[in-house]
Amino acid sequence: MDLSFSQEQLSLARTARDFAERELAPRVQQNDEQEHVPRELIARAAALGLMEGVIPEEYGGSGLDYVSFTLIIEEIAKVDQIFATLMSFPSGLAGAGILRFGSDEQKRRYLVPFVRGERLGGAGVTEPGSGTDVAAMRTTVTRDGGDYVVNGAKAWISNLDHADWFLTFGTLDPSLGRRGICAFIIEKEWPGVEVHPVKNKTGFRPIVTGELRLNDVRVPRENLVGKEGEGFAVAMCAVENGRLAVAARACGVTASCLAESSRYARERIVFERPIAEYQLIQSKIADMVVGLETARALTYRLAWLKDQGLERCRKESSMAKMYATDVLMRSATDAAQIFGAYSASPEYPVSRYFRDAKFFQIVEGTNELHRLLIAEEELGLRQTRPTR
Ligand SMILES: Cc1cc2nc3c(=O)[nH]c(=O)nc-3n(C[C@H](O)[C@H](O)[C@H](O)COP(=O)(O)OP(=O)(O)OC[C@H]3O[C@@H](n4cnc5c(N)ncnc54)[C@H](O)[C@@H]3O)c2cc1C
């Protein structure tokens, strides 16, 4: 594996860093308090091509290689991991699902305006009664003439405020399990669609997340993504991209935990000496340094594998997502400890890192699920080896 970065990759990372420092840093705390990301920030990022990700040029994207995508997401996440989440959506399930399974018309109507930041999307998989066990979903799909009627509710769906449509899922018959699931693009303004945000979340506050209710929603046949019964494959087709983006964001936030902790430890005087001189503080810094480097190694390796043309690398994506987010949880906890009482203050970003870190271990597959996937492959109970 070659882990040296090209001049072009480094230049893209610089563009992302400049944007983050100029546009995002002044607002990040306010966004957290107000539980909102201004839409004009997304428009400005889109104007710089920062929303396009790995979507190919023919559909309005930049066709970035995965290593470049990872570097950009990490740079943005160092300052504002929520904005990095929004930037990764077109390359994640909502965009990549349409890229892989969508019709030409769906790509033209939904994917192209998405990567241009004009009409945004979200992905609705989780339900109130089913998260990890995706195939246990209960949203129903009924054929009606040439169309479909969808009834049910999705829970914890992100981008409820900015999304104009959702790539979402229902079942023709729960007894069919995965084989009954269908994928649809459903527009937020259609009759029967309601969104109900969860207010005052612990972490991930600026991204508006909550319930997507579907009451007798009539969906035209042309909005079925893929074939009937292919929905589970659609839902799983971009898991590597989603997990790569979470791992890259976790590396970004961990890098900021380390930078903030190092700075504070040099400045904070206790017993007449900077706390940086105490070995118990140094031990926490050392763990962050090693954790960050190893998380980056797994994350960049996953990106590099994707750049070699590997469509499926589930074990590698589970390893990167699980490890990088566990490192972040430990680093954010240690950063909060180093800051003492000041970690409770909104004046310092470590309070936000600490509140966000927990949910990194839950989104894009919980870390228990990833441990199971890795172990099952190791034990020969499941085949998730890289395939082209
Ligand atoms: C901020 C935020 C944003 C989100 N955005 C979206 C979104 O945009 N779209 C979307 O579809 N979803 C979204 N989600 C939902 C997220 O994907 C789910 O929370 C996640 O998949 C876990 O599902 P669950 O919360 O229902 O947990 P459950 O599946 O109910 O699991 C509960 C616990 O049991 C554990 N567990 C489950 N099975 C096993 C097992 N076999 N062995 C051991 N332990 C097990 C889990 O790891 C977990 O700890 C979001 C969640 C959050 C917090």
The ligand as a Tripos MOL2 file, in Angstrom:
@<TRIPOS>MOLECULE
LIG
   53    58     1     0     0
SMALL
NO_CHARGES

@<TRIPOS>ATOM
      1 C1        -27.3430   11.2430   15.3350 C.3       1 LIG1
      2 C2        -27.8960   10.0600   14.6030 C.ar      1 LIG1
      3 C3        -28.1360   10.1510   13.2400 C.ar      1 LIG1
      4 C4        -28.6750    9.0620   12.5460 C.ar      1 LIG1
      5 N1        -28.9870    9.2010   11.2120 N.ar      1 LIG1
      6 C5        -29.5960    8.1820   10.5570 C.ar      1 LIG1
      7 C6        -29.9980    8.3350    9.1870 C.ar      1 LIG1
      8 O1        -29.7810    9.3760    8.5550 O.2       1 LIG1
      9 N2        -30.6440    7.2950    8.5770 N.ar      1 LIG1
     10 C7        -30.9150    6.1270    9.2370 C.ar      1 LIG1
     11 O2        -31.4890    5.2470    8.6280 O.2       1 LIG1
     12 N3        -30.5470    5.9550   10.5350 N.ar      1 LIG1
     13 C8        -29.8880    6.9460   11.2050 C.ar      1 LIG1
     14 N4        -29.5280    6.7880   12.5330 N.ar      1 LIG1
     15 C9        -29.8570    5.5450   13.2190 C.3       1 LIG1
     16 C10       -28.6660    4.6160   13.3950 C.3       1 LIG1
     17 O3        -28.2550    4.1110   12.1530 O.3       1 LIG1
     18 C11       -29.1360    3.5060   14.3700 C.3       1 LIG1
     19 O4        -29.2250    4.1210   15.6370 O.3       1 LIG1
     20 C12       -28.1920    2.3260   14.4290 C.3       1 LIG1
     21 O5        -28.2750    1.5880   13.2410 O.3       1 LIG1
     22 C13       -28.4960    1.4010   15.6070 C.3       1 LIG1
     23 O6        -29.8360    1.0620   15.6530 O.3       1 LIG1
     24 P1        -30.6580    1.2250   17.0400 P.3       1 LIG1
     25 O7        -30.3370    2.5610   17.5920 O.co2     1 LIG1
     26 O8        -32.0850    0.9140   16.7250 O.co2     1 LIG1
     27 O9        -30.0550    0.1280   17.9940 O.3       1 LIG1
     28 P2        -30.5460   -1.4150   18.1550 P.3       1 LIG1
     29 O10       -30.4570   -2.1080   16.8590 O.co2     1 LIG1
     30 O11       -31.8540   -1.4190   18.8650 O.co2     1 LIG1
     31 O12       -29.4340   -1.9700   19.1220 O.3       1 LIG1
     32 C14       -29.4260   -1.6790   20.5350 C.3       1 LIG1
     33 C15       -28.1150   -2.1760   21.1140 C.3       1 LIG1
     34 O13       -28.0340   -3.6020   20.9660 O.3       1 LIG1
     35 C16       -26.8100   -3.9280   20.3190 C.3       1 LIG1
     36 N5        -27.0030   -5.1470   19.5230 N.ar      1 LIG1
     37 C17       -27.8810   -5.3400   18.5080 C.ar      1 LIG1
     38 N6        -27.7200   -6.5830   17.9940 N.ar      1 LIG1
     39 C18       -26.7340   -7.1760   18.6920 C.ar      1 LIG1
     40 C19       -26.1040   -8.4570   18.6440 C.ar      1 LIG1
     41 N7        -26.4590   -9.3800   17.7500 N.pl3     1 LIG1
     42 N8        -25.1100   -8.7220   19.5190 N.ar      1 LIG1
     43 C20       -24.7230   -7.7810   20.4290 C.ar      1 LIG1
     44 N9        -25.2780   -6.5580   20.5320 N.ar      1 LIG1
     45 C21       -26.2670   -6.2550   19.6740 C.ar      1 LIG1
     46 C22       -26.4760   -2.7270   19.4700 C.3       1 LIG1
     47 O14       -25.1130   -2.6980   19.1140 O.3       1 LIG1
     48 C23       -26.8740   -1.5960   20.4010 C.3       1 LIG1
     49 O15       -25.8470   -1.3610   21.3220 O.3       1 LIG1
     50 C24       -28.9580    7.8620   13.2400 C.ar      1 LIG1
     51 C25       -28.6770    7.7590   14.6110 C.ar      1 LIG1
     52 C26       -28.1560    8.8370   15.2810 C.ar      1 LIG1
     53 C27       -27.8920    8.7240   16.7620 C.3       1 LIG1
@<TRIPOS>BOND
     1     1     2 1
     2     2     3 ar
     3     2    52 ar
     4     3     4 ar
     5     4     5 ar
     6     4    50 ar
     7     5     6 ar
     8     6     7 ar
     9     6    13 1
    10     7     8 2
    11     7     9 ar
    12     9    10 ar
    13    10    11 2
    14    10    12 ar
    15    12    13 ar
    16    13    14 ar
    17    14    15 1
    18    14    50 ar
    19    15    16 1
    20    16    17 1
    21    16    18 1
    22    18    19 1
    23    18    20 1
    24    20    21 1
    25    20    22 1
    26    22    23 1
    27    23    24 1
    28    24    25 2
    29    24    26 1
    30    24    27 1
    31    27    28 1
    32    28    29 2
    33    28    30 1
    34    28    31 1
    35    31    32 1
    36    32    33 1
    37    33    34 1
    38    33    48 1
    39    34    35 1
    40    35    36 1
    41    35    46 1
    42    36    37 ar
    43    36    45 ar
    44    37    38 ar
    45    38    39 ar
    46    39    40 ar
    47    39    45 ar
    48    40    41 1
    49    40    42 ar
    50    42    43 ar
    51    43    44 ar
    52    44    45 ar
    53    46    47 1
    54    46    48 1
    55    48    49 1
    56    50    51 ar
    57    51    52 ar
    58    52    53 1
@<TRIPOS>SUBSTRUCTURE
     1 LIG1         1 GROUP 0 **** ****
